[in-house]
Amino acid sequence: MNKRGQELSTNTIILIILGIAVLVVLIVGFTVGWGKLAPWLSSSNVDSIKTQCEVACSTGSVYGYCKEVRTLNDGENKYSGTCQLFSSSEPVNGVDYSIYGIVACPTITCPASEQ
């Protein structure tokens, strides 16, 4: 009897292997936690926070600049605060935020109690 089986192409086999690898990484990431799986993924977001604060300033968003709490991660430390806090030129609670280059917004005046 002359029976022939269907062959899988090399591309199909490679795609199946990559799919299984991605699936395993996703399962491990969601069950164990992404922080434990790949600590190198949590990198600095200083530029992102700086851009967000500049946008809040340029659009005149008082809430976004004075009240919205953001988490600044410099790769070693994480700080929670507002753009107003991060743009202060003097150290606050022993932290000098001026090293991150987030400039104060001259067009928005935050209430004094928000610092």
N, C-alpha and C positions, 0 to 999 in steps of 0.2 A: 504494500500500500504506500502510496506516495503522498504523505501528509506533510504539510508545511505549516510551521508556527509563525505567528506575527512577531516580527522583531521590533524592539524599541530602538529608536535612534539615539545617538550619543547625546544630542541636545536634550531630549526628553529625560534621560537618566540624570544628567547634570541638574536640570530644573527640579526634579523630584528630590535629589539630595539637598539642594539649596533650600527648597521649601521645608523639608524636615528640619534642617538646621535652624532656620528662622523660627519655626514653630517651637522648637526646644528652647531657644533663647527667650521667646515670649513667655512660655510657660514658667521657666525658671525665674524670669524677671518679675512676673506678677505674683508668684508664690513666695519667693524669698525676699523680694524687694529690690528695687533698682539701685538703691544706694549701696547695698552689699554686693550686688552683681558686678557693677562697674563704677567704682568710686571716681574714675577719671571723667565720667560724664558730668559730674557736678563741677562745672568750671566757673570762672568769674563771669558775673553779669553786670559789671560796673558800667560798661558802655551802653548796655540796654537801659539801665536805670537812668543814666545821664541823658540819653535820648528821650526817655519818657518824661523826665523833668523839664527838658527844653520844650517838648511839645505842650505840656501842661502850661508852661509859662507863655508860649507864643499864642496859644488859643485863649488865654485868660481864664483858665479853669482853676478857680479858687479851691474847689474841693479837691481836684486832682493834685494840686500843688501843696495845699496846706493840711489836708486831712487824710488823703488816701495813703494807707500804710503799705510800704513796699519792703521787700527783703533784699538787701544788698549783700551779695556774696563776692568776696574778693579772692576766692580760691582757698583761703585759710580760715577766714572769719565770716560769720553771717550777722548782719545787723538789721533790725526792723525799725523803720521810721518813715517819715514823710520827706518830700523833696526839700521842704524848708529846713528840716533837721540836717539832711545830708549836705545842704549848701552853706551851712553855718561856717564862718571863718575862724571861730574859736572852738576849742575842744569842748565837747558835751559829754558828760559822764565819763571823762577820761579818754574819749576817743576823738582823734583829730580827723574829721571827715573831709577836710580841705585837700587831703592827699589824693582824693578821687576825682578832683576837678569838676565837681558839680557846682556851677555858679548860681548865685542868688538871682532871683527874678525881680527886677526893679519895677515891674508893672503890677505886681500883686502884693498887697499888704495883708498878711495873715493876722488874725487876732492874737494878742499876746499870750493867751492861755494855751495856744496850740503848740508851743515849743516843747 
